[in-house]
């Protein structure tokens, strides 16, 4: 079940965004935006980051980060712009270039 964003008044003026999961539980709350237009732009940026952003574990508990089935990592090798690469970063043979789906 998909979650949603809520645009709410910030206590100190301006607007905040709340991100809730499908059950209605609070997942995140944003910084204060000065205008509704800025808050909506913040939602667009959040969607972009959530869909493509990598996980950076900056915790200090000494535990290794958990592997997520949704996490992916794309490594680039030198020269990757001129030849096809797989998701692991390994070079593909000439003529086996990958195509971006649109």
C-alpha positions, 0 to 999 in steps of 0.5 A, a space after each residue: 500500500 502506497 504512502 503519501 505526503 502531507 503539506 502542513 503549517 510549520 509552527 514557526 511559519 512556513 510549511 513542512 512536509 510529512 511523509 506517511 506510510 500506507 498505514 498512516 504512520 509518520 516516516 519523516 518530516 521535512 525542514 521548514 519551507 518558506 512557501 507552498 511552492 518551495 514545499 511542493 518542489 521539496 516533495 519532487 526532490 524527495 521522490 527523486 532521491 527516494 527512487 535513486 538515492 543510495 543508503 549511507 550508513 553514518 551510524 556509530 553503533 559498529 553494526 554493519 548496515 543491513 542489506 535491503 532487497 531494494 538497495 542497489 549500487 551502480 559502480 562506474 569504471 574508468 571509460 564507462 562513458 565510451 563502452 557499455 557496462 553491466 550493473 556490476 561495473 564490468 565491461 561488456 564486449 564490443 557491440 553489446 552495449 546497454 540501452 536506457 529504457 524510457 
